[in-house]
């Protein structure tokens, strides 16, 4: 079975940093785009970042509001993707979920409807 498991969420003060992790199993990790999404109470699911491996290169893409603060990366274990979050704001409070999708091009896919597999999410709370 394909499984994506997030961890690393918690409570952090505004301006602080946090790193969340996603461990994938049951799929060929390098064949999938890995994305991070978030959803705050009463709001729609929002794209955060995406990472893809193609032709020996790594491609990353970020939502405008996250660019410069968040960094997506692949772990040494090769089945793990991280989201490093810096300069956190209260509006970053949300459930952060990782997702996997297989796409034909390196163009970033930001719609959650296009991803095939999802984790349960990890709660990130930023206090003011």
C-alpha positions in Angstrom: 0.0 0.0 0.0 1.1 3.5 -0.7 1.6 5.5 2.5 2.6 9.0 3.2 3.3 9.9 6.8 3.9 13.4 8.0 5.6 14.4 11.3 7.3 17.3 13.0 4.4 19.6 13.5 3.9 21.5 16.7 3.6 24.8 18.4 6.0 27.6 17.6 6.2 31.3 18.3 5.9 33.9 15.5 9.2 34.4 13.9 10.4 30.9 14.7 11.2 27.9 12.6 9.9 24.4 12.2 10.7 21.5 9.9 8.0 19.0 8.9 8.8 15.6 7.3 7.0 13.2 5.0 8.1 9.6 4.7 6.8 7.7 1.6 6.4 4.0 1.1 4.9 1.7 -1.5 6.0 3.9 -4.4 9.1 4.7 -6.5 9.9 8.0 -4.8 12.0 9.4 -7.7 9.1 8.9 -10.1 6.7 11.2 -8.3 6.3 14.9 -7.7 6.1 15.5 -4.0 4.0 18.4 -2.8 3.2 20.1 0.4 -0.3 21.6 1.0 -1.9 23.2 4.0 -5.4 23.8 5.2 -6.5 26.2 7.9 -9.9 25.9 9.7 -12.6 27.2 7.5 -10.4 27.7 4.5 -9.6 25.7 1.3 -6.6 23.6 0.9 -3.7 25.7 -0.3 -0.6 24.8 -2.3 2.7 25.4 -0.5 5.6 23.8 -2.4 6.6 21.1 -4.8 9.7 19.1 -5.5 10.5 17.0 -8.6 13.5 14.9 -9.8 14.1 14.7 -13.5 17.2 14.1 -15.6 19.5 14.2 -12.6 18.2 17.6 -11.6 16.0 18.7 -8.8 13.2 21.2 -9.4 11.4 23.1 -6.7 8.4 25.5 -6.9 6.8 27.6 -4.2 3.6 29.6 -3.7 4.3 33.3 -3.8 3.5 33.8 -0.1 5.9 31.1 0.9 8.8 31.8 -1.4 11.8 33.0 0.6 10.6 31.6 3.9 9.9 27.9 3.1 12.3 25.4 1.6 11.3 21.9 0.3 14.1 19.3 0.1 14.7 15.6 -0.2 16.3 13.6 2.6 19.3 11.4 2.5 17.0 8.3 3.0 15.6 9.0 -0.5 12.1 8.3 0.6 11.7 11.5 2.7 10.8 15.0 1.8 11.1 18.0 4.2 9.5 21.4 4.4 11.7 23.8 6.4 9.6 26.8 7.5 11.2 30.0 8.7 9.9 33.3 9.8 6.6 31.7 10.7 3.5 33.9 11.1 0.2 33.2 12.8 -1.4 32.9 9.5 0.8 29.9 8.7 -1.2 28.0 11.3 -2.7 25.0 9.5 -2.6 21.2 9.0 0.2 20.5 6.6 -0.1 17.5 4.3 2.2 15.9 1.8 1.0 14.6 -1.5 2.4 12.5 -4.3 1.6 12.8 -8.0 3.0 11.5 -11.3 3.0 14.1 -14.1 4.3 14.1 -17.6 6.2 17.4 -17.5 8.4 19.3 -15.1 5.8 22.2 -15.0 4.7 22.6 -11.4 1.2 21.2 -10.5 -0.4 23.2 -7.8 -4.0 21.8 -7.8 -4.6 19.3 -5.0 -7.0 17.5 -7.3 -4.1 16.4 -9.5 -2.2 14.5 -6.8 -2.8 10.8 -6.3 -1.8 10.1 -2.7 -2.1 12.0 0.5 -0.9 11.7 4.1 -3.0 12.4 7.2 -1.3 15.8 7.9 0.5 17.3 10.8 -0.7 20.3 12.8 1.4 23.4 12.8 0.4 26.2 15.2 2.1 29.6 15.3 1.4 31.7 18.3 1.6 35.5 18.3 
